[in-house]
Amino acid sequence: MSKKKDWDYIAKLEKAIAEKYGDQAVANPNSNWDKEKEREYLESLKEINRRRDEKNELEEKVEVEGFFIPKKLLNKDSNRECPVCEVYSCTKRDDMYMLRFQCCEKCFVRHIEGREDRWQKGWRPNG
């Protein structure tokens, strides 16, 4: 059974929608689209995808000596010298402690482990 389109009803409906919501509501979406808008749209999609990929890469977790650490915490340009013991550190685990506690893993075990509150309040070992 085929239904016949009632063109008068469709025209009245479009007119009512246009009066209530404006001509833009019943316009064909392609009527305002041109090659420049298409180019801008495709560029914005590429930018959105690039940002999403960067974010996903930073949120990706990598295993470092048995621990899963967000990739963004592994800063390759970080200061490699521990401010507490002044020893040059070169392990990825030290990076993790440097970022969170501003010291190497050895200093964390020696001075902070189990006493994080004291460290966060500003206590530091003497010399």
C-alpha positions, 0 to 999 in steps of 0.5 A: 500500500503506497501512501500519497504525499499531501504536498499542501499539508507539508507546505503548511507544516514547513510554513508553521515551523518557519514562523515559529523557529525561523527560516533556518529550521526548514532550510536544507542543510546543504544550502549554506554549505560550500567548499570553504566550510567543508575545508574548515570542517575537515581541518577542525576534525583533524585538529580534534582527532590530533588532540584526542590522540595526544590525550590518549597517548599521555593517559596511556600507562606504561610498566616501569619496574613492575608499576603502571605509571601514566606516560605523562608522568615520565618526564624526559626533561626532568631535573635528574638530581635529587634535591635532598641527597644531591645524588644524580638519579637515572631510573624511571622509578626516581622520576615517579618519586621526584614528581610526587615527593621531590626526591629520589626513591632512596630518600623516599624510603629513608625519609618519607615512607609512612610519614607522608603527612610530615613531608607534605607539611614541609619537613625536610631532613637536615644536611 
